[in-house]
Amino acid sequence: MADLLRGELSKIVPPETGQYMYELLNRNAPLVEIPQALHHLILDKPLAFISALRALLADWEEHSIPRRK
């Protein structure tokens, strides 16, 4: 499972690149945009990043399937 996070103001990962990655993953991975963040999400908007990460992890927990080795 994968998630895509990008900063709204990122010049390294512009909206077009985020959309392209989303399409490459067959629209199965959420594309989350952190408002007013540049490329370094944890440094630019740490609280927004943590909130997004917690929401994504909570969703993973609901949909994850335990696998046996």
Buried (B, 14 or more C-beta within 10 A) or exposed (E): EEBBBBBBBBEEBEEEEBEEBBEEBEEEBBBBBBEEBBEEBEEBBEEBBEEBBEEBEEEEEEEEEEEEE
